[in-house]
Amino acid sequence: METTQVTPAAKSGVSTDIYDTIYCFKLVIGLAILVSNSFLLLLVYKTPHLSSISTRIVVSLSVADLLFGLSSLLDGALVLSRYTGTSRTRGAANNQYRLSLAMTVCQEWTVFVSSMHTLVIGIDRCVAVMLPLRYQALVTEFRRDATLVVTWLTPLVLVVPFLFVKESLVTFEVRLFIKVALYVAIASCMLTIYTKIGVAALEQRRRIQAAEQNAPPERVSRLTLVLGAVLGSYLLLWLPAIVGILGIIYFYQIPRLPPAGWLLTVYWTPLLGMLNSVANVVIYSLMNSKYRRAMVAICCGGDQDVPAGSSHP
């Protein structure tokens, strides 16, 4: 059986040196994702007085991004070794191909899991803002844990079958269409939920101002700002990749794309989307007062003193 496969990338007629550069960038970004999310987990561990329920979602999201960074790092290393390697036996080539395929599936899975976590965070905060008096009764630890389990298993159920389905049934174009459908579905839900949160925050501010109460709505304003940053990061960083995928689906036949268009849509724009996993760390570590204090304490080698009443969005 032949081990060499003709991929759409091979049809583009682009020099392998360019692919080496692209996968070097992917390797570096994967390493950055791995290091940054490991640092975020350290911040969570070092930060006292955190809400255990809210922290579980942040930790779960960070673990998903960490696995995504690790699989991207390994995939980049495998592809580079395949391009730069010399003679190999057929068995070694097959094993390397299977391992690279497993890393690709892991990347697809963890990206979907990360996107689902962003949606879960939005739903959780929407319930907290819209139904503040019933939040504790509705969002229990059991329901939160069950939601996280579903968040991890649903993408796995959707992704793993690709390993056992013939390539003729799940074509390259079908996989691209699935990515677009998932992005549109998740982005639409996120826009709807976060818009409701913003409207509720504005209405609450008007009520407080109308009643001339002294308590400023800082928690809601900070929460809205954090969620807006999370949503904006996800939409902006992944949007170029989705637009590029739509372009590929429009052309349908990959050889009709010029080499520059192929590289831009299939390789460079997903690298931009990968930075969303780093952006999540930046948003949570800089826009959360407790994480900021823990970060300063870790960098300066001291102990942070966080008030117990400080908020945790």
Backbone torsions as a table, in degrees:
resi	resn	phi	psi	omega
1	MET	NA	137.9	179.9
2	GLU	-71.6	136.7	177.9
3	THR	-98.1	-19.3	179.8
4	THR	-83.5	125.5	-179.0
5	GLN	-113.5	142.6	177.5
6	VAL	-89.1	107.4	-178.8
7	THR	-94.8	161.9	174.9
8	PRO	-57.4	-31.7	178.9
9	ALA	-64.7	-36.8	179.8
10	ALA	-68.7	-27.1	179.9
11	LYS	-74.8	-15.7	-173.5
12	SER	-75.8	-17.6	177.6
13	GLY	73.6	24.9	-179.0
14	VAL	-94.6	144.2	-179.5
15	SER	-61.8	144.8	178.7
16	THR	-67.2	-21.3	176.8
17	ASP	-61.5	-36.4	178.3
18	ILE	-68.0	-40.0	177.5
19	TYR	-65.4	-36.1	175.1
20	ASP	-58.8	-44.0	179.1
21	THR	-62.9	-43.4	-179.2
22	ILE	-61.9	-46.4	-177.7
23	TYR	-74.1	-23.2	170.6
24	CYS	-65.3	-42.3	175.2
25	PHE	-62.0	-41.8	179.4
26	LYS	-62.9	-40.0	178.5
27	LEU	-63.5	-43.0	-179.9
28	VAL	-66.3	-43.5	179.3
29	ILE	-65.2	-40.2	176.5
30	GLY	-60.2	-40.5	176.9
31	LEU	-64.7	-40.7	178.3
32	ALA	-63.3	-40.6	177.5
33	ILE	-63.3	-43.4	-179.1
34	LEU	-62.3	-47.1	-177.7
35	VAL	-68.9	-44.8	-176.4
36	SER	-65.4	-41.4	-179.8
37	ASN	-74.4	-29.2	171.6
38	SER	-63.9	-38.4	177.5
39	PHE	-66.4	-38.5	177.7
40	LEU	-64.3	-40.2	176.3
41	LEU	-63.0	-36.8	176.1
42	LEU	-65.1	-39.4	177.1
43	LEU	-61.6	-43.5	178.8
44	VAL	-62.1	-41.5	-179.8
45	TYR	-65.9	-36.1	-176.2
46	LYS	-86.8	-9.0	-174.9
47	THR	-95.0	121.7	179.2
48	PRO	-85.0	167.8	171.5
49	HIS	61.2	33.3	176.7
50	LEU	-89.7	148.1	173.8
51	SER	-66.5	123.6	-175.5
52	SER	-64.3	-35.3	-178.5
53	ILE	-69.7	-48.7	-179.2
54	SER	-66.0	-35.4	-178.3
55	THR	-65.3	-33.0	-179.3
56	ARG	-61.2	-38.8	179.7
57	ILE	-67.3	-43.9	179.8
58	VAL	-63.0	-42.8	179.2
59	VAL	-64.5	-43.6	179.7
60	SER	-63.1	-42.0	176.6
61	LEU	-62.6	-42.6	-179.5
62	SER	-65.5	-38.2	177.4
63	VAL	-64.7	-41.0	178.0
64	ALA	-61.6	-46.2	178.7
65	ASP	-66.2	-35.3	178.3
66	LEU	-63.4	-44.6	177.6
67	LEU	-64.5	-36.0	176.9
68	PHE	-63.5	-43.8	178.0
69	GLY	-64.1	-40.5	179.9
70	LEU	-65.2	-45.5	179.7
71	SER	-66.5	-36.5	176.9
72	SER	-66.0	-39.7	178.0
73	LEU	-62.4	-47.1	-179.7
74	LEU	-67.4	-39.1	179.7
75	ASP	-64.3	-42.9	177.4
76	GLY	-61.6	-41.3	178.9
77	ALA	-65.7	-40.0	179.6
78	LEU	-65.0	-44.2	-179.3
79	VAL	-65.2	-42.0	178.7
80	LEU	-63.3	-39.4	178.6
81	SER	-68.0	-31.4	178.3
82	ARG	-71.2	-37.4	179.3
83	TYR	-72.8	-38.1	-174.0
84	THR	-95.1	-6.7	-177.9
85	GLY	-71.8	161.8	179.1
86	THR	-99.6	-135.3	-177.1
87	SER	-73.5	138.6	179.2
88	ARG	-138.1	153.4	175.8
89	THR	-73.9	162.5	-179.4
90	ARG	-64.9	-37.7	179.0
91	GLY	-65.2	-41.6	178.5
92	ALA	-65.0	-39.4	178.6
93	ALA	-64.6	-40.1	178.4
94	ASN	-64.5	-43.3	179.4
95	ASN	-63.4	-41.0	179.1
96	GLN	-65.8	-37.7	178.5
97	TYR	-66.1	-43.0	179.6
98	ARG	-64.0	-41.2	179.3
99	LEU	-65.6	-40.3	177.2
100	SER	-64.7	-38.5	177.1
101	LEU	-64.5	-41.0	178.0
102	ALA	-62.9	-40.3	177.9
103	MET	-65.5	-37.1	177.7
104	THR	-64.6	-43.6	177.8
105	VAL	-63.1	-39.8	178.3
106	CYS	-63.1	-38.6	177.3
107	GLN	-64.4	-44.9	179.2
108	GLU	-61.8	-41.2	-179.0
109	TRP	-64.3	-50.7	-174.9
110	THR	-70.2	-31.3	174.8
111	VAL	-63.9	-43.1	177.9
112	PHE	-64.4	-41.9	178.6
113	VAL	-62.0	-43.6	178.8
114	SER	-61.4	-42.3	178.1
115	SER	-64.8	-39.7	178.5
116	MET	-65.0	-36.3	177.4
117	HIS	-63.5	-40.8	177.1
118	THR	-60.3	-38.5	177.2
119	LEU	-67.6	-41.7	179.4
120	VAL	-63.4	-41.3	177.7
121	ILE	-60.7	-41.3	178.4
122	GLY	-63.4	-42.9	178.7
123	ILE	-64.0	-43.3	179.8
124	ASP	-60.4	-46.7	-179.4
125	ARG	-70.9	-29.5	176.9
126	CYS	-65.0	-43.1	177.1
127	VAL	-64.2	-39.5	-179.5
128	ALA	-64.6	-35.3	-178.6
129	VAL	-83.3	-42.8	-175.3
130	MET	-77.6	-35.1	-177.6
131	LEU	-128.2	66.2	-174.6
132	PRO	-64.7	-33.5	-177.5
133	LEU	-76.0	-25.0	-177.9
134	ARG	-104.2	3.4	-174.2
135	TYR	-60.9	-47.9	-178.1
136	GLN	-62.3	-34.7	-179.6
137	ALA	-76.7	-35.1	-177.7
138	LEU	-80.4	-42.2	-175.2
139	VAL	-103.2	86.7	177.1
140	THR	-90.4	167.6	179.1
141	GLU	-63.5	-37.2	179.6
142	PHE	-63.5	-45.7	179.2
143	ARG	-65.3	-36.8	178.0
144	ARG	-65.4	-44.7	178.9
145	ASP	-64.3	-40.1	178.2
146	ALA	-63.5	-38.6	177.7
147	THR	-63.7	-40.8	179.1
148	LEU	-66.0	-38.1	177.7
149	VAL	-62.8	-45.3	177.7
150	VAL	-63.2	-38.0	179.7
151	THR	-62.1	-35.2	179.0
152	TRP	-81.9	-37.9	-172.8
153	LEU	-80.7	-35.3	-177.7
154	THR	-59.0	-50.0	176.7
155	PRO	-62.8	-33.5	180.0
156	LEU	-64.4	-41.9	178.8
157	VAL	-63.5	-34.1	-179.0
158	LEU	-78.7	-29.4	-172.5
159	VAL	-92.1	-42.4	-173.5
160	VAL	-57.3	-40.0	179.7
161	PRO	-55.8	-21.6	178.5
162	PHE	-62.9	-22.9	178.9
163	LEU	-72.7	-22.9	-172.2
164	PHE	-115.7	6.8	180.0
165	VAL	-104.9	141.0	179.3
166	LYS	-62.9	146.1	-178.1
167	GLU	-62.7	-26.8	179.7
168	SER	-68.6	-26.0	180.0
169	LEU	-85.5	-39.5	178.4
170	VAL	-111.4	88.3	-176.0
171	THR	-78.2	172.0	178.5
172	PHE	-60.5	-40.4	-179.6
173	GLU	-66.8	-36.2	178.7
174	VAL	-64.4	-42.6	178.5
175	ARG	-63.1	-39.8	177.1
176	LEU	-63.6	-41.3	-179.5
177	PHE	-64.5	-38.7	178.6
178	ILE	-62.9	-41.3	178.4
179	LYS	-60.5	-44.7	-179.9
180	VAL	-63.6	-43.8	-178.8
181	ALA	-61.7	-42.2	179.5
182	LEU	-65.6	-42.8	179.5
183	TYR	-62.2	-46.8	-178.5
184	VAL	-63.1	-42.6	-178.9
185	ALA	-64.5	-48.7	-178.1
186	ILE	-67.5	-43.4	-179.4
187	ALA	-63.4	-38.6	179.1
188	SER	-64.8	-44.7	178.2
189	CYS	-63.0	-41.7	-179.5
190	MET	-64.7	-42.2	179.0
191	LEU	-62.3	-41.8	179.6
192	THR	-64.3	-47.2	-177.1
193	ILE	-66.4	-46.4	-175.8
194	TYR	-71.8	-27.6	173.6
195	THR	-66.2	-41.3	176.9
196	LYS	-62.3	-39.3	178.5
197	ILE	-63.6	-44.3	179.3
198	GLY	-63.5	-41.9	178.2
199	VAL	-64.5	-42.5	178.8
200	ALA	-63.7	-38.0	178.9
201	ALA	-64.9	-41.5	178.6
202	LEU	-66.1	-40.7	178.5
203	GLU	-65.0	-39.3	178.6
204	GLN	-65.0	-39.9	178.7
205	ARG	-63.6	-41.1	179.4
206	ARG	-64.6	-40.7	179.2
207	ARG	-62.7	-42.0	-179.4
208	ILE	-66.5	-42.0	178.7
209	GLN	-67.2	-37.0	179.3
210	ALA	-67.7	-35.7	179.8
211	ALA	-82.6	-5.5	178.9
212	GLU	56.9	43.8	176.7
213	GLN	-85.4	156.0	-176.4
214	ASN	-86.2	-20.1	-175.7
215	ALA	-77.0	113.6	179.9
216	PRO	-76.9	147.9	-178.6
217	PRO	-81.7	55.7	-175.9
218	GLU	-67.8	-37.9	-177.4
219	ARG	-63.8	-45.1	179.7
220	VAL	-65.8	-42.2	-179.8
221	SER	-62.7	-43.8	179.3
222	ARG	-65.6	-42.2	179.3
223	LEU	-61.9	-44.7	179.2
224	THR	-61.9	-38.7	179.7
225	LEU	-65.6	-44.0	-180.0
226	VAL	-64.0	-47.5	-179.1
227	LEU	-65.1	-36.4	176.2
228	GLY	-63.4	-38.2	177.7
229	ALA	-67.0	-41.1	178.5
230	VAL	-62.9	-46.8	-179.7
231	LEU	-64.3	-46.0	-179.4
232	GLY	-62.6	-39.2	178.3
233	SER	-62.6	-46.2	-178.6
234	TYR	-63.4	-47.4	-176.3
235	LEU	-67.3	-45.2	-174.4
236	LEU	-72.4	-41.4	-175.3
237	LEU	-74.9	-31.5	179.6
238	TRP	-92.7	-15.3	-177.3
239	LEU	-60.0	-44.6	179.1
240	PRO	-58.9	-38.7	179.2
241	ALA	-64.8	-40.8	-179.1
242	ILE	-68.1	-40.9	177.0
243	VAL	-62.0	-40.7	177.4
244	GLY	-64.2	-40.6	178.1
245	ILE	-63.7	-41.0	176.6
246	LEU	-60.8	-36.2	176.5
247	GLY	-64.2	-40.3	178.3
248	ILE	-64.8	-42.7	179.2
249	ILE	-63.5	-35.8	179.2
250	TYR	-65.1	-46.2	178.1
251	PHE	-71.8	-30.9	177.1
252	TYR	65.3	-57.7	179.7
253	GLN	-84.0	114.3	-175.9
254	ILE	-57.7	-41.1	-178.6
255	PRO	-61.1	-18.6	179.2
256	ARG	-73.6	-17.0	177.6
257	LEU	-78.3	137.6	173.6
258	PRO	-67.8	156.5	-179.3
259	PRO	-54.1	-41.0	-179.8
260	ALA	-64.4	-40.3	178.4
261	GLY	-66.5	-37.5	177.7
262	TRP	-62.8	-48.4	-179.2
263	LEU	-61.5	-42.1	-177.3
264	LEU	-65.8	-45.5	-172.8
265	THR	-78.7	-37.1	-171.8
266	VAL	-95.2	-27.6	-173.0
267	TYR	-116.7	-50.8	-173.4
268	TRP	-73.8	-42.5	-178.3
269	THR	-66.1	-38.4	173.6
270	PRO	-63.4	-30.0	175.4
271	LEU	-62.1	-37.3	175.7
272	LEU	-65.3	-40.3	177.5
273	GLY	-64.5	-32.8	178.7
274	MET	-61.3	-28.7	-179.3
275	LEU	-65.4	-14.3	176.8
276	ASN	-61.6	-31.9	178.4
277	SER	-68.9	-27.0	173.5
278	VAL	-81.0	-37.2	179.9
279	ALA	-62.2	-35.3	177.4
280	ASN	-58.5	-41.7	179.4
281	VAL	-65.3	-44.0	-179.9
282	VAL	-61.5	-43.2	-178.0
283	ILE	-63.7	-49.3	-176.0
284	TYR	-71.8	-33.1	-177.2
285	SER	-80.7	-28.3	-178.1
286	LEU	-97.0	-27.0	-176.0
287	MET	-99.1	3.0	175.3
288	ASN	-113.0	122.5	-173.8
289	SER	-62.5	-38.0	-179.2
290	LYS	-67.7	-42.7	178.2
291	TYR	-65.1	-36.9	178.0
292	ARG	-61.7	-44.4	180.0
293	ARG	-65.8	-39.0	177.7
294	ALA	-65.5	-38.3	179.1
295	MET	-64.8	-43.2	177.6
296	VAL	-62.9	-40.8	-179.6
297	ALA	-64.9	-40.1	179.5
298	ILE	-67.9	-43.7	-178.4
299	CYS	-68.1	-34.6	-177.9
300	CYS	-91.9	-8.8	178.6
301	GLY	76.9	20.7	179.1
302	GLY	-110.8	-171.8	178.2
303	ASP	-106.8	132.8	178.6
304	GLN	-84.0	149.1	177.6
305	ASP	-122.3	94.4	-174.6
306	VAL	-100.7	125.4	177.2
307	PRO	-61.1	144.5	-176.8
308	ALA	-68.4	-24.2	-176.8
309	GLY	-88.9	4.0	-178.1
310	SER	-69.0	147.5	-173.6
311	SER	-82.6	158.0	177.7
312	HIS	-135.9	98.8	-176.7
313	PRO	-67.4	NA	NA
